[in-house]
Amino acid sequence: MRRIRRVSLVDIILLAIRVIVGIFVVVGTYATLSAGKLSWEQWRDLLIFGVAQGSVYALIALGYTLVYGVLLMINFAHGDVFMFGGMTAFFVADALGSSGFLDANPIVGMAIVLVVAMVSSAAVAVLLERIAYRPLRRAPRLVPLITAIGASLFISNSVRGLVIISALVIMAALYWFVEKTRTGRAMRAISEDKDTAALMGINVDRTISITFAVGGMLAGAAGVLYAIVFNQVHWFMGFLPGIKAFTAAVLGGIGNIIGAMLGGLTLGVLESIGPNLLLSGLGVPSPNQLRDVVAFSVLVLVLIFRPYGILGRPENR
């Protein structure tokens, strides 16, 4: 017979939090929908924007989850790799626009911008891995984490429909790459056991460099798509999207590629629709100003109730 588990005070508190959150969601949603403050066309636009925004988060989150899956390390400099791709795209697009090439050949021009941004971000990511992370690979796990934060600050201070389809195509290409190619199998082998993979003839250093390069390419592509969605690029653009993408990776299950995609899309939609859906009917002024609160509240709730994420698996202890 199975033993009946005793209910602790922590269980009661967590249950109370679940009930409170559930009541808040139901009451806020009902009040908003019954008030009719937004038309169905406006809800549709919010949904489309949320999916587009979530696609950008998903691409950045994939870079986090790739590196974590192979090295079990959070690369907090990844948000700045994303920023570098966005800024590179801006300068390339500006040059092509000034020459008239972008107006005459918009599809080819955007393809050039995308490729250049991805390559430049990949180069920065590989450089970070070779200089900042590789010498510390055998160090305690806290040391690479501190190095990642330092690398992020260094980059920030030294350099200061279409979106959704592009993001989905890139995500599908990444999934195929990891699941079907020899390099992808090498990545998965290293994520299980680096030493055993090395004994099987896998070049661990090269595979890890490729992992950082692929993550950098995804960040570069996300930088281009971010500029299209938000119509802005600046030298400090990497921090907040990077943190939200990390939230998306945790939400989906850090180290899980499909989970990172799902987490990014889910977070983008929640951030776009959540403030209006939950807060408008309660009389909260300017609910869109609280979109960041929604994003980080999701992170807190996930860490409390499902710390291994939607598609993650609990670690065996």
C-alpha positions as CSV (number, residue, x, y, z in Angstrom):
1,M,0.0,0.0,0.0
2,R,1.2,3.5,-0.8
3,R,1.9,5.7,2.2
4,I,-0.2,8.8,2.6
5,R,2.0,11.8,2.4
6,R,1.6,14.3,5.2
7,V,0.4,17.7,4.2
8,S,3.0,20.3,5.3
9,L,2.7,24.0,5.9
10,V,4.6,24.7,2.7
11,D,2.0,22.6,0.8
12,I,-0.8,24.6,2.3
13,I,0.9,27.9,1.4
14,L,1.5,26.8,-2.2
15,L,-2.1,25.6,-2.5
16,A,-3.3,29.0,-1.2
17,I,-1.1,30.8,-3.8
18,R,-2.6,28.6,-6.6
19,V,-6.1,29.4,-5.5
20,I,-5.4,33.2,-5.2
21,V,-3.8,33.3,-8.6
22,G,-6.6,31.3,-10.1
23,I,-9.2,33.6,-8.6
24,F,-7.3,36.7,-9.8
25,V,-7.1,35.3,-13.4
26,V,-10.8,34.3,-13.5
27,V,-12.1,37.6,-12.0
28,G,-9.8,39.8,-14.0
29,T,-10.6,38.1,-17.3
30,Y,-14.3,38.1,-16.7
31,A,-14.3,41.8,-15.7
32,T,-12.3,42.7,-18.8
33,L,-14.4,40.7,-21.2
34,S,-17.7,41.8,-19.7
35,A,-16.7,45.4,-19.8
36,G,-16.1,45.2,-23.6
37,K,-13.2,47.7,-23.5
38,L,-11.4,46.1,-26.4
39,S,-13.0,44.9,-29.7
40,W,-12.3,41.4,-31.1
41,E,-10.2,43.0,-33.8
42,Q,-8.0,44.6,-31.0
43,W,-7.7,41.2,-29.3
44,R,-6.7,39.7,-32.6
45,D,-4.0,42.3,-33.1
46,L,-2.7,41.8,-29.6
47,L,-2.5,38.0,-30.2
48,I,-0.6,38.5,-33.5
49,F,1.8,40.9,-31.9
50,G,2.3,38.5,-29.0
51,V,3.2,35.6,-31.3
52,A,5.6,37.8,-33.2
53,Q,7.2,39.1,-29.9
54,G,7.3,35.5,-28.6
55,S,9.0,34.3,-31.7
56,V,11.9,36.8,-31.0
57,Y,12.1,35.6,-27.4
58,A,12.1,32.0,-28.5
59,L,15.0,32.5,-30.9
60,I,17.1,34.2,-28.1
61,A,16.0,31.5,-25.6
62,L,17.2,28.7,-28.0
63,G,20.7,30.2,-27.6
64,Y,20.5,30.0,-23.9
65,T,19.1,26.5,-23.9
66,L,21.7,25.2,-26.4
67,V,24.6,26.3,-24.3
68,Y,23.0,25.1,-21.1
69,G,22.2,21.7,-22.6
70,V,25.8,21.2,-23.6
71,L,27.7,22.9,-20.7
72,L,25.1,23.2,-17.9
73,M,26.0,26.9,-17.8
74,I,23.8,30.0,-18.2
75,N,25.5,32.3,-20.8
76,F,24.3,35.7,-19.5
77,A,26.3,37.5,-22.2
78,H,23.9,36.0,-24.8
79,G,21.6,39.1,-24.6
80,D,24.5,41.2,-25.7
81,V,25.3,38.9,-28.6
82,F,21.7,39.5,-29.7
83,M,22.2,43.2,-29.4
84,F,25.3,43.0,-31.5
85,G,23.3,41.3,-34.3
86,G,20.6,44.0,-34.2
87,M,23.1,46.8,-34.4
88,T,25.0,45.1,-37.2
89,A,21.7,44.7,-39.1
90,F,21.0,48.4,-38.6
91,F,24.3,49.6,-40.1
92,V,24.1,47.1,-43.0
93,A,20.5,48.0,-43.7
94,D,21.3,51.7,-43.5
95,A,24.2,51.2,-46.1
96,L,22.0,49.2,-48.4
97,G,19.2,51.7,-48.1
98,S,21.5,54.7,-48.8
99,S,22.7,53.0,-52.0
100,G,19.2,52.3,-53.2
101,F,19.8,48.5,-53.3
102,L,17.3,47.8,-50.5
103,D,14.5,49.6,-52.2
104,A,15.2,48.0,-55.6
105,N,15.6,44.4,-54.1
106,P,13.8,44.3,-50.8
107,I,13.8,40.5,-50.4
108,V,17.5,40.0,-51.4
109,G,18.4,43.0,-49.3
110,M,16.7,41.7,-46.1
111,A,18.3,38.3,-46.7
112,I,21.7,40.0,-46.8
113,V,21.0,41.9,-43.6
114,L,19.9,38.7,-41.9
115,V,22.9,36.6,-43.0
116,V,25.4,39.4,-42.0
117,A,23.7,39.8,-38.6
118,M,23.8,36.1,-37.9
119,V,27.4,35.7,-39.0
120,S,28.5,38.7,-36.9
121,S,26.7,37.4,-33.8
122,A,28.1,33.9,-34.3
123,A,31.6,35.4,-34.5
124,V,31.1,37.3,-31.2
125,A,29.7,34.2,-29.5
126,V,32.6,32.0,-30.6
127,L,35.1,34.7,-29.5
128,L,33.4,34.8,-26.1
129,E,33.6,31.0,-25.8
130,R,37.3,30.9,-26.7
131,I,38.4,33.8,-24.5
132,A,36.0,33.9,-21.5
133,Y,34.6,30.4,-21.1
134,R,37.0,27.7,-22.4
135,P,39.8,28.4,-19.9
136,L,37.3,28.0,-17.1
137,R,35.6,24.9,-18.3
138,R,36.9,22.7,-15.5
139,A,36.4,25.5,-12.9
140,P,33.5,25.4,-10.3
141,R,30.2,26.3,-11.9
142,L,29.9,29.6,-10.2
143,V,33.1,30.9,-11.9
144,P,31.8,30.7,-15.5
145,L,28.5,32.3,-14.3
146,I,30.4,35.3,-13.0
147,T,32.5,35.4,-16.2
148,A,29.2,35.4,-18.3
149,I,27.9,38.4,-16.4
150,G,31.3,40.2,-16.8
151,A,31.3,39.4,-20.5
152,S,27.8,40.8,-20.8
153,L,28.9,44.1,-19.2
154,F,32.0,44.2,-21.3
155,I,30.0,43.9,-24.6
156,S,27.4,46.5,-23.4
157,N,30.0,49.0,-22.5
158,S,32.3,48.5,-25.4
159,V,29.9,48.5,-28.4
160,R,27.0,49.8,-26.6
161,G,3.6,37.8,-40.5
162,L,7.3,38.0,-41.8
163,V,8.8,37.9,-38.3
164,I,6.8,34.9,-37.2
165,I,7.4,32.9,-40.4
166,S,11.2,33.7,-40.3
167,A,11.4,32.7,-36.7
168,L,9.5,29.4,-37.3
169,V,11.7,28.5,-40.3
170,I,14.8,29.1,-38.2
171,M,13.5,27.1,-35.3
172,A,12.6,24.2,-37.6
173,A,16.0,24.4,-39.2
174,L,17.7,24.3,-35.7
175,Y,15.6,21.3,-34.6
176,W,16.5,19.4,-37.8
177,F,20.2,20.3,-37.3
178,V,20.3,19.0,-33.7
179,E,18.3,15.9,-34.3
180,K,19.4,14.8,-37.8
181,T,23.0,15.9,-38.4
182,R,26.3,14.4,-37.1
183,T,27.2,17.7,-35.3
184,G,23.8,17.7,-33.6
185,R,24.3,14.1,-32.4
186,A,27.7,15.2,-31.1
187,M,26.0,18.0,-29.2
188,R,23.6,15.7,-27.6
189,A,26.3,13.2,-26.7
190,I,28.4,15.9,-25.0
191,S,25.3,17.1,-23.1
192,E,25.0,13.6,-21.6
193,D,28.7,13.1,-20.8
194,K,31.6,15.1,-22.1
195,D,34.3,12.6,-21.1
196,T,32.5,9.7,-22.6
197,A,31.9,11.6,-25.8
198,A,35.6,12.4,-26.1
199,L,36.4,8.7,-25.7
200,M,34.1,8.0,-28.6
201,G,36.1,10.3,-30.9
202,I,34.0,13.5,-30.6
203,N,36.0,16.7,-30.7
204,V,34.5,18.3,-27.6
205,D,36.1,21.7,-28.0
206,R,35.0,22.1,-31.6
207,T,31.5,20.9,-30.9
208,I,31.2,23.4,-28.0
209,S,32.4,26.2,-30.3
210,I,29.8,25.2,-32.9
211,T,27.2,25.3,-30.1
212,F,28.1,28.9,-29.2
213,A,28.2,29.8,-32.9
214,V,24.7,28.4,-33.6
215,G,23.4,30.2,-30.5
216,G,25.0,33.4,-31.7
217,M,23.5,33.0,-35.2
218,L,20.0,32.6,-33.5
219,A,20.7,35.8,-31.5
220,G,21.7,37.7,-34.6
221,A,18.5,36.6,-36.4
222,A,16.5,37.6,-33.3
223,G,18.2,41.1,-33.4
224,V,17.0,41.6,-37.0
225,L,13.5,40.5,-36.1
226,Y,13.4,42.6,-33.0
227,A,14.2,45.7,-35.0
228,I,11.3,44.8,-37.4
229,V,8.8,44.2,-34.5
230,F,9.8,47.2,-32.3
231,N,11.2,49.6,-34.9
232,Q,14.2,50.4,-32.8
233,V,17.8,49.3,-32.1
234,H,20.2,50.7,-29.5
235,W,23.3,49.8,-27.6
236,F,21.4,48.8,-24.5
237,M,18.8,46.7,-26.2
238,G,20.3,43.3,-25.1
239,F,19.6,43.3,-21.4
240,L,15.8,43.1,-21.0
241,P,15.0,40.8,-24.0
242,G,17.9,38.6,-22.8
243,I,16.4,38.3,-19.4
244,K,13.0,37.6,-20.8
245,A,14.4,35.0,-23.2
246,F,16.1,33.4,-20.2
247,T,12.6,33.4,-18.5
248,A,11.2,31.8,-21.6
249,A,13.9,29.1,-21.6
250,V,13.1,28.4,-17.9
251,L,9.4,28.4,-18.6
252,G,9.8,25.8,-21.4
253,G,12.5,23.7,-19.6
254,I,16.1,24.9,-19.7
255,G,18.1,22.6,-22.0
256,N,15.0,21.5,-24.0
257,I,14.9,23.0,-27.5
258,I,11.2,22.5,-28.1
259,G,10.6,23.8,-24.6
260,A,12.5,27.0,-25.4
261,M,10.4,27.6,-28.5
262,L,7.2,26.9,-26.6
263,G,8.3,29.1,-23.7
264,G,9.2,32.0,-25.9
265,L,5.9,32.0,-27.8
266,T,3.9,31.5,-24.5
267,L,5.7,34.4,-22.8
268,G,5.3,36.7,-25.8
269,V,1.5,36.1,-25.9
270,L,1.1,36.4,-22.2
271,E,3.0,39.6,-22.1
272,S,1.0,41.1,-25.0
273,I,-2.5,39.9,-23.9
274,G,-2.1,39.4,-20.2
275,P,-2.1,43.0,-18.9
276,N,-5.2,44.0,-20.9
277,L,-7.0,40.7,-20.2
278,L,-6.3,40.6,-16.5
279,L,-6.1,44.2,-15.4
280,S,-8.3,46.4,-17.7
281,G,-11.5,45.1,-16.2
282,L,-10.2,45.7,-12.6
283,G,-9.8,49.4,-13.4
284,V,-6.0,49.4,-13.4
285,P,-4.8,52.4,-15.4
286,S,-2.4,51.9,-18.3
287,P,-2.2,48.1,-17.9
288,N,0.4,47.8,-20.8
289,Q,2.9,49.6,-18.5
290,L,2.8,46.4,-16.4
291,R,3.8,44.0,-19.2
292,D,7.2,43.4,-17.6
293,V,5.5,42.6,-14.3
294,V,3.5,39.9,-16.1
295,A,6.7,38.4,-17.6
296,F,8.6,38.2,-14.4
297,S,5.6,37.1,-12.4
298,V,5.4,34.1,-14.8
299,L,9.1,33.4,-14.0
300,V,8.4,33.5,-10.2
301,L,5.3,31.2,-10.5
302,V,7.2,28.7,-12.7
303,L,10.1,28.6,-10.2
304,I,7.6,28.0,-7.4
305,F,5.3,25.4,-8.9
306,R,7.3,23.8,-11.8
307,P,11.0,24.7,-11.5
308,Y,12.0,22.3,-14.3
309,G,9.6,24.0,-16.8
310,I,6.8,22.9,-19.1
311,L,8.7,20.2,-21.0
312,G,11.6,19.7,-18.5
313,R,12.1,16.7,-16.3
314,P,12.8,16.8,-12.6
315,E,16.4,15.9,-11.7
316,N,16.9,12.6,-10.0
317,R,18.4,13.0,-6.6
